[in-house]
Amino acid sequence: MEPRPEMAGNLLKTSSLSVRTKLLHQTGLPLYNTSHGFHEEGLKKKLQQFPGGSVDLQKEDSGIGILTLNNPSKMNAFSGVMMLQLLEKVIELENWTEGKGLIVRGAKNTFSSGSDLNAVKALATPEDGMALCMFMQNTLTRLMRLPLISVALIQGRALGGGAEVTTACDFRLMTADGEIRFVHREMGIVPSWGGGTRLVELLGARQALKVLSGALPLDAARALSLGMVEEVLRASDEASCLQEARAWLGQFTQGPPQVIRALKRSVSSGRELCLEEALQMEKELVGTVWGGPANREAIARKGKFNK
């Protein structure tokens, strides 16, 4: 007996859901590859020609990572080598099974001024621009999908690509003298690291259009009122700001890594997948924690109080 059309459609839908869900959450899966005309190794060779600065990663015993954009002589602008290092650090974080949270910050009280103009000038053709766009979208999407709760610590200015990086984090904290500004209009371009798309998700289409087309400087008060940042920090110096950010993030990372990571994956699924796919992923995540050590310990603790 041949399957009825509606049965065949449901079978196809179920199969498609499973494949798409697994592809989306497969660790290290890029958005772009050679089928999109993206040749990563060729671009990497070009980016290696532009040294300067570093992207540093500190992994703490608490399960919190500190990712620092370190090029203070150029307001922590991304050199070509720093773009490559950012990808390396994201891959390292993907494989950090004990990680629960991530703070992304800039060195010396400045977040980042975006791309180093030396690299921008050398990658001047539309083909180069699209290749760099695909590379950074790949990297920042992987950052966004990390099973870590992430927060951008914005001290000083986050401009252009630096502003885009902040949108790849789950949350943003800002100092009173901080500023976020998407300056792309003034450079004759549009956001190319995924920041425009993520900004619409954060602010809604109307406010995102105002911020982008007006190249509006968002000081702490305005960013807070728009919902761009969660809080304005009391501290101003580098060490105290980092300590305050750790304490803020700690509210959301208490508990075993496997539970925190599953919660982050669940929310990522709800954001990126349709309802049926997100529910399927939630079901799979339940299977990773139900009856696990944290679940059994919690039930035992509750049992003691109920006696």
ZAMARGU-4260 file (C-alpha; in steps of 0.2 Angstrom, whole numbers, plus 5000, padded with zeros to 4 digits):
<rodrens>
0) 5000/5000/5000 | 5007/5017/4995 | 5008/5030/5009 | 4994/5044/5008 | 5001/5061/5003
5) 4999/5068/5020 | 5008/5053/5028 | 5022/5055/5016 | 5023/5074/5020 | 5024/5070/5038
10) 5037/5058/5036 | 5047/5070/5025 | 5044/5084/5038 | 5050/5073/5053 | 5066/5068/5043
15) 5069/5086/5039 | 5067/5092/5056 | 5079/5079/5063 | 5093/5083/5051 | 5091/5102/5052
20) 5091/5102/5071 | 5107/5091/5072 | 5116/5102/5059 | 5112/5118/5068 | 5118/5111/5085
25) 5133/5102/5078 | 5148/5109/5086 | 5159/5119/5074 | 5147/5119/5060 | 5150/5134/5049
30) 5137/5144/5040 | 5147/5145/5024 | 5159/5133/5015 | 5165/5130/4998 | 5147/5127/4991
35) 5144/5146/4995 | 5160/5151/4986 | 5169/5153/5002 | 5187/5147/5003 | 5193/5149/5021
40) 5211/5143/5019 | 5214/5156/5005 | 5207/5170/5016 | 5217/5164/5031 | 5233/5166/5021
45) 5228/5184/5017 | 5224/5188/5035 | 5240/5182/5041 | 5249/5196/5032 | 5242/5208/5045
50) 5249/5205/5062 | 5247/5215/5078 | 5238/5213/5094 | 5231/5196/5101 | 5215/5188/5107
55) 5218/5180/5124 | 5208/5167/5133 | 5209/5164/5152 | 5199/5149/5158 | 5195/5149/5176
60) 5192/5135/5188 | 5174/5142/5191 | 5170/5138/5173 | 5170/5156/5168 | 5181/5161/5153
65) 5188/5178/5150 | 5191/5182/5132 | 5201/5198/5129 | 5203/5208/5113 | 5221/5215/5116
70) 5227/5228/5104 | 5227/5244/5115 | 5238/5255/5103 | 5224/5254/5090 | 5209/5254/5102
75) 5209/5235/5101 | 5205/5235/5083 | 5205/5218/5075 | 5221/5214/5065 | 5220/5200/5052
80) 5229/5189/5065 | 5217/5193/5078 | 5203/5188/5067 | 5211/5171/5065 | 5215/5170/5084
85) 5197/5174/5088 | 5191/5159/5078 | 5205/5148/5087 | 5198/5154/5104 | 5180/5150/5099
90) 5185/5133/5094 | 5194/5130/5111 | 5179/5136/5120 | 5168/5124/5110 | 5179/5110/5117
95) 5179/5116/5135 | 5167/5104/5143 | 5168/5112/5160 | 5164/5129/5154 | 5148/5138/5160
100) 5150/5156/5156 | 5161/5169/5146 | 5165/5187/5148 | 5171/5196/5132 | 5181/5212/5135
105) 5194/5224/5128 | 5211/5228/5136 | 5215/5245/5144 | 5197/5251/5146 | 5192/5250/5128
110) 5181/5237/5120 | 5185/5237/5101 | 5185/5250/5087 | 5182/5236/5074 | 5193/5231/5060
115) 5211/5238/5058 | 5211/5249/5043 | 5227/5242/5036 | 5218/5225/5033 | 5203/5234/5027
120) 5213/5244/5014 | 5221/5228/5008 | 5205/5218/5006 | 5197/5231/4995 | 5188/5221/4982
125) 5169/5216/4984 | 5175/5198/4983 | 5187/5201/4997 | 5174/5210/5007 | 5162/5195/5005
130) 5175/5183/5010 | 5179/5192/5026 | 5160/5194/5029 | 5158/5175/5028 | 5173/5172/5039
135) 5168/5183/5053 | 5149/5178/5052 | 5155/5160/5054 | 5166/5164/5069 | 5153/5175/5078
140) 5139/5163/5075 | 5149/5150/5083 | 5153/5162/5097 | 5134/5165/5099 | 5130/5147/5099
145) 5143/5142/5112 | 5134/5132/5126 | 5141/5146/5138 | 5131/5160/5145 | 5141/5175/5138
150) 5142/5194/5142 | 5151/5208/5133 | 5159/5219/5146 | 5159/5236/5137 | 5171/5249/5144
155) 5175/5264/5133 | 5170/5263/5115 | 5163/5248/5105 | 5163/5254/5087 | 5159/5246/5070
160) 5164/5228/5070 | 5167/5230/5089 | 5149/5235/5091 | 5144/5219/5081 | 5154/5208/5092
165) 5144/5214/5107 | 5128/5208/5099 | 5135/5190/5097 | 5135/5189/5116 | 5119/5184/5126
170) 5120/5200/5137 | 5129/5216/5138 | 5136/5226/5153 | 5142/5244/5151 | 5152/5257/5161
175) 5144/5274/5164 | 5157/5282/5151 | 5155/5268/5138 | 5148/5270/5120 | 5141/5258/5107
180) 5141/5265/5089 | 5138/5256/5073 | 5148/5268/5062 | 5146/5258/5046 | 5136/5271/5037
185) 5150/5283/5039 | 5162/5270/5031 | 5150/5268/5016 | 5146/5250/5021 | 5133/5240/5030
190) 5137/5228/5045 | 5145/5213/5039 | 5149/5202/5054 | 5131/5198/5057 | 5128/5213/5069
195) 5114/5220/5059 | 5104/5205/5059 | 5107/5202/5078 | 5103/5220/5081 | 5086/5218/5074
200) 5083/5203/5086 | 5089/5213/5100 | 5080/5230/5097 | 5066/5226/5084 | 5067/5232/5066
205) 5062/5251/5070 | 5075/5254/5083 | 5088/5245/5074 | 5085/5255/5058 | 5087/5271/5068
210) 5103/5265/5076 | 5111/5259/5060 | 5105/5273/5048 | 5108/5287/5060 | 5125/5280/5066
215) 5118/5284/5083 | 5130/5285/5098 | 5123/5275/5111 | 5129/5281/5128 | 5125/5270/5144
220) 5108/5278/5148 | 5102/5277/5130 | 5108/5259/5128 | 5100/5254/5144 | 5083/5262/5139
225) 5083/5253/5122 | 5087/5236/5130 | 5104/5235/5122 | 5112/5232/5139 | 5107/5224/5155
230) 5115/5236/5167 | 5127/5250/5169 | 5141/5245/5180 | 5146/5255/5196 | 5164/5253/5193
235) 5175/5261/5181 | 5193/5254/5182 | 5197/5239/5173 | 5200/5227/5188 | 5184/5232/5197
240) 5173/5231/5181 | 5179/5213/5178 | 5175/5209/5196 | 5158/5216/5194 | 5155/5207/5178
245) 5160/5191/5186 | 5148/5193/5200 | 5134/5198/5188 | 5137/5183/5177 | 5138/5172/5192
250) 5120/5174/5195 | 5116/5163/5180 | 5130/5150/5181 | 5127/5143/5198 | 5126/5124/5196
255) 5134/5110/5186 | 5141/5113/5169 | 5130/5100/5160 | 5114/5109/5167 | 5120/5127/5163
260) 5126/5121/5145 | 5109/5112/5142 | 5099/5127/5147 | 5109/5138/5135 | 5107/5126/5121
265) 5088/5125/5124 | 5087/5144/5123 | 5097/5144/5107 | 5085/5132/5100 | 5070/5142/5104
270) 5078/5157/5096 | 5084/5149/5080 | 5073/5135/5076 | 5054/5133/5072 | 5043/5127/5086
275) 5043/5108/5081 | 5062/5108/5079 | 5065/5118/5096 | 5053/5105/5105 | 5063/5091/5097
280) 5079/5098/5103 | 5072/5101/5121 | 5067/5083/5121 | 5085/5078/5117 | 5092/5089/5130
285) 5081/5082/5143 | 5089/5065/5140 | 5106/5072/5144 | 5101/5078/5161 | 5086/5068/5167
290) 5092/5056/5180 | 5109/5063/5180 | 5120/5067/5195 | 5113/5084/5197 | 5095/5078/5195
295) 5098/5064/5208 | 5106/5075/5220 | 5093/5089/5219 | 5079/5076/5222 | 5089/5069/5237
300) 5090/5086/5245 | 5072/5090/5242 | 5067/5073/5250 | 5076/5077/5266 | 5066/5093/5268
305) 5050/5084/5264 | 5052/5071/5278
</rodrens>
